[in-house]
Amino acid sequence: MEIDWGSLRAAAIEAMRRAYAPYSDFPVGVAGLVDDGRVVVGCNVENASYGVGLCAECGLVSSLHATGGGRLVAVSCVDANGLPLMPCGRCRQLLYEHGGAECLVEALPRPLRMAELLPNAFGPDDIEKVTGPSAVPAVPAQLAKWRGRGTVFVHPDLSGGEQVWTGYWERSAGSPGEAEAEKGVLEEGPNFATAGAAVTWGLTRTPRVVVVDAEGGLSWAGEGEPPEGIGTKWEQS
């Protein structure tokens, strides 16, 4: 999409003139080009309780969704002199959320990608890794108090004639004096295509993970050195 930076900045300047900034005397205007071609704008709105003031980019994002949503392609933010102004850290996060890594922000001497302004950004993809369909299953809420305790045993299994890997989370860590009432399976894992995926599932639950091979041999995939009785460390093949 071709970007008319002059027109975009003119829209940002017009928005800046409507800013409510009686406390800082620092009006800011912003304009964004949406992927469907429309232009949305915002200005800063201050408050006598300084901390609840709204940056211009907050208004921009609200306008984006109030007028139909979409993704930001390019953004021009200006100061009281009508010159390009760099968004603050919080607003870079806002723009990243609604424009992504490739969204352009006007700067001198050239526009900058959001990936340059917010490297290694946290975004929706990071949440998807934890909560999405391909994520490692989370610890059930009722078992959260057990996180970091017990032992996970990872072992091979068969599903539809194919070898898979699964695991179970056992209450007892084998510590002397642990009550019998504290023993038993906390959670059975789903099927995983590889032992590594099952080990990852286990390590989100406890640092004690033991891999059981098809012959019944034990290897240590947990943190630190293998405990007594488990002589080898597990190595992912």
N, C-alpha and C positions, 0 to 999 in steps of 0.2 A: 504494500500500500504506500503510495506517495505521500510524504508528509510535508505540508506547507507550514514550516516553522514560524514564518512571519505572521500568518493568520492565527496560529495557535497562541503565539505570544501576545498578540493583540487582544485575544479573548481573555488571557490571563491578566493583562493590564486592566481591562474593564472590570474584571472580578475584584482585583486589588482595590480599586476605587470604592468598592462597596464594603470593604472590610470594617469590622468593628474592633478597633484596637485603641481604646482610650487610655489604657494603662501603659502600654509599651511604646505607643506611637510608631509601631513597626507593622504597617499593613502588608499583607501577603495575598497574592492572587495566584491561582493555578488553573490550568486548562488541560484537559486530556482528550486525545483522539481515541475513539472507541473502534473496535474492529468492524463495526457495521457502518462507520463513516460519520457518526454523529460526534458532537463535541460537548463535553460536560465540564462544568467549572465549579470552583469553590473559593472561599476566602476565609481568613482566620476570624474567629469570633471569640473575643476574650471575655473574662468574667472577673468580678470583684474578688472572688476566691480564685486566685491566680491558677492554682493547679488544675482547675476544671476548664480552662480555656481550650478551644478547639483550633487545631492547625487547619490551614486551608485545604490540605489533602484529605482531612476527615470529611469536609463538606463535599469534596470532589467524589469520594467513594460513595457517600450517601446519594449524591445526585446520579451517579452511575447506575445504582440499583433502583432508585426511585423512577428512573426513566427507561427501564427495560433491561438492565444488566449488560452482560457482554464483558469483553476483556479490553484493558487499556493497551494501546499500541505505542503511544507517545505522549509525553507530559511536558508542559512548560510551566515552571514556577518562577514568579518574579517578585522583586522587592519594590519599595516605594519609588524607585527610580526607573522601574520597568526593565531592570536587568535580570538575567537568569540568576536564580537563587537555589542553592542546593537544599533538598528536603532534609529534615532532621532524621535522626536514627529511627525513631518510632514510625515516621511517615514513610521511610524507605521500606519498612516491613509492610505497611499498608499497601504501598504500590506494588511490592513484590507479590503479595497475595492476590491482587486483582489485575496484574499485568504480566507477571512471571519474569523469568530471567532475561527475556529478550526485549522487554518494554524499554523504550528509549526515554531518557530524561535530558532536556536541553541543558547544556553546559558550555562553557568556553574553554578551549577553542572548538570543541565538537560535542555532539550528543554522546551520552554514556549509557551503556546497557545497565539494567538493574543488577546483572551479575557482577558488574564492575563496582557498583555502588554498595552492594551487599553481598560480598563473596561468602561462600559456604553458608548460605542463608538457610534458616529454618522455615519450612513451608508445609503445605498440605501433604506433600509426598512423604514427609517424615512421620506424619500421623498415620498415613496409609500403611507404612511399614509395620506399625504396631497393631493397628486395628483392622486392616484390610484382610481380604480372603487369603492372601498368601503369607500373612503374618504368623509368627510363632504364637500358638494359642496362649492367651493370657492366663495368669493364675486366677482361678475362680475367687470371687470376693470372700466367700466363706472360708477359704484356705489361706488368705493373705497373711494371717498371723503365723503361719508355718513357713513363710518365705525365709530362706536361709538355713532351714533346719531339715533334718531327715536326710534321706539318700534317694537318688533316682537311679534305677537299674534300667539300662537300655539293652534290648535284646532283639534278635531276628525273629521274624514271624512270616507266615504265608497268607497272602490275600489274593484270591482268584488265580491260584497257581503261581503267583509271582512272589519273590522274596521281598519283604518290606521290613522296616524297623519300627519298633514302638518302645514304650517304656512305662514304668510305673514308679510313682513317688511314694516311698515307704516312710512312715513316721519315724521309726527307730534309726538312730545313727550308730547304734552299736556301742553307745557309751556305757561304762559300768554304772549300775544303779538305776538305769532307766526303767520305769515301771512298765509292767506288761500291758497295762491299759493304754500306754502311749504307743504301742506297736500296731501295725496294720497299714493297709494301703490307703493313702490319702487321695490319690488321683491316678487314673489310667490314661496314658497318652494316646493320641490318634496314631494312624499309620503314617510313616514317613518313607520316602523313596531311598534315603541314605541314612547311614548311621550318624553322619555329621549333623543332619537336620534334627535327629532325635536327641543328640547330645546338646544341641543349642536349646531345644525345648527344656531339657533337664537343667541346664545352667541358669535359666531364668527363674528356677525354683529354689535351687540349692547349690552350694559350691561342691557338694559331694555327689559325683556321678560315676557310676561303674558300668562298663560295657561288658556284656556277656556274649561270647561268640557262640557259634553253632555247636561247638564241642563242649560248651560249659565253662570255658576258660574265662578268667576275669582280668580286665585291665582298667586302669584308673584314668578317667577323663575329667576328673574334677580339678580343683585348684590345689596348688602345692604338691608335695611329694606323696606318692601312694602310701596309704596306711598299711599297717601290718596285715599280712595275709594276701595282699594284692601286689605282686612283685613287679609288674610292668606298667608303664604309662601307655595309654591308648594313643595311637597315631592315626590320623585320618588318611585313608588311602585315596 
